[in-house]
Amino acid sequence: MKTSTKTRAFFATALFAGVLAVGNAFTVGAPAVQSQSAAIPSVVITAQRMSEDQKLAFDAEQSGLPTVVISAKRLTAEQKLAMDQDAEYASQIAAKNSSHSSI
């Protein structure tokens, strides 16, 4: 197979360009040197330390959950006795109902 001089020159140039491209693809470039103007910026944050109550309030506000306030007052001895008797009465009724329903 005969090839002309032009064809040989074309293939030689293409081969040379290909070798240069492949060689350039596998070379590791030197890391860029940072100049004084391209220094990493620093951030300074100043804030007052939060108390535990403030932390809880902040977390509750961020979560978007509704706040439930539970308030209670101290019971007197008479009120405690009345509640205890009500609880005993309620448990007696529950026991009777459970025994009747098992028949």
C-alpha positions in Angstrom: 0.0 0.0 0.0 1.4 3.3 -1.1 0.8 6.5 0.8 1.6 9.9 -0.2 3.9 12.3 1.6 0.9 14.5 2.6 -0.9 11.5 4.2 2.3 10.5 6.1 2.8 14.1 7.4 -0.9 14.3 8.4 -0.7 11.0 10.4 2.6 11.9 11.9 1.2 15.3 13.1 -2.0 13.6 14.4 0.1 11.0 16.3 2.3 13.6 17.8 -0.7 15.7 18.9 -2.3 12.5 20.4 0.9 11.7 22.4 1.1 15.2 23.7 -2.6 15.1 24.8 -2.3 11.8 26.6 1.0 12.9 28.3 -0.6 16.1 29.4 -3.6 14.3 30.8 -1.5 12.2 33.2 0.8 14.9 34.6 0.1 16.3 38.0 0.2 20.1 38.2 1.8 22.0 41.0 -0.6 23.2 43.7 -1.6 26.8 43.4 0.2 29.1 45.9 -2.1 31.3 47.9 -1.3 34.9 47.9 -1.9 37.3 50.8 -5.0 38.6 49.2 -6.6 35.2 48.9 -6.2 34.2 52.6 -8.9 32.2 54.2 -11.4 34.6 55.9 -12.0 34.1 59.6 -15.3 34.6 61.5 -15.6 35.7 65.1 -18.9 34.9 66.9 -19.6 36.5 70.2 -22.7 35.7 72.2 -23.9 35.5 75.8 -24.1 32.0 77.3 -27.7 30.8 77.5 -29.3 29.3 80.6 -30.9 25.9 80.6 -34.4 27.5 80.4 -33.3 29.7 77.5 -31.9 26.7 75.7 -35.2 24.7 76.2 -37.2 27.7 75.0 -35.0 28.2 71.9 -35.3 24.5 71.0 -39.0 24.5 71.5 -39.3 27.6 69.3 -37.2 26.0 66.5 -39.0 22.7 66.5 -42.4 24.3 65.9 -44.1 22.0 68.3 -47.0 23.4 70.4 -46.1 24.3 74.0 -48.0 22.6 76.8 -48.0 24.3 80.1 -48.8 22.1 83.1 -49.6 24.0 86.3 -50.7 22.5 89.7 -51.2 23.6 93.2 -50.4 21.8 96.4 -53.4 19.9 97.8 -54.5 20.0 101.4 -54.7 16.9 103.5 -58.5 16.8 103.1 -58.2 17.0 99.3 -55.6 14.2 99.2 -57.9 12.0 101.4 -60.9 12.7 99.1 -58.8 11.9 96.0 -57.6 8.6 97.6 -61.1 7.6 98.4 -62.3 8.4 94.9 -59.4 6.3 93.5 -60.3 3.4 95.7 -64.0 3.7 94.8 -63.1 3.8 91.1 -60.9 0.7 91.4 -63.7 -1.2 93.2 -66.1 -0.4 90.4 -63.6 -1.4 87.8 -63.0 -4.7 89.5 -66.7 -5.4 89.7 -67.2 -4.5 86.0 -64.3 -6.8 85.0 -65.7 -9.7 87.0 -69.2 -9.3 85.4 -67.9 -9.0 81.9 -65.9 -12.3 82.1 -69.1 -14.4 82.4 
